[in-house]
Amino acid sequence: MSHEPEPSHAHTHCGCATTDRPGRREFFKKTLTIVVGMAAILAPIGVAISVLLDPLRRSGKGERLVRVASLNAVPIDGTPRKFAVVADRTDAWNKYPNTPIGAVYLRRTGDDKVEALNVVCPHAGGFVDYNAANKCFLCPLHNSEFSLDGTILDPKSPAPRAMDSLKVEIRDGEIWVAFQNFRAGTRDKIPA
Ligand code: FES
């Protein structure tokens, strides 16, 4: 009975002890290339899907021109008045008609001139009130006062910037506002 030696992957005939490691290395390299390639393809798809499924992220970008009020509804004497901003909102599956998406202060600065300020405080997102007695805006969260044009009145205010002004268009006696929210807590106005 002869005992045939088991086949070996080692190369012993030339005296060196090389094995099949290069082959395995090649296999791992190919696998890694495929995995990296798949990740490169799937990552942008994942981002696109997350944006599609997240209505807040989608609606947060870019301004929307919304009809807010008629010119006659804003006091001629320059007193600011608060208005809800109502618009259709859409997410991946549903449309929500006439939904409040924010609020603005409108103030007449001339016969047919209007300024708009977002009511959200640029410090930490509180809702700014109008203080009729002092004719200024007041954020009750940290007692910050802003002038009627939105600039910071109180030097000790923690707000990093003035209230956020918004573009206004008057069309046939109607006030349209390019509504947009901005990030709180930053010196620059960065769309949220
Ligand atoms: S949130 Fe308005 S001052 Fe802090």
Boltz pocket constraint, residues with backbone or C-beta under 6 A from the ligand:
constraints:
  - pocket:
      binder: B
      contacts: [[A, 121], [A, 122], [A, 123], [A, 124], [A, 125], [A, 126], [A, 139], [A, 140], [A, 141], [A, 142], [A, 143], [A, 144], [A, 158], [A, 159]]
      max_distance: 6.0
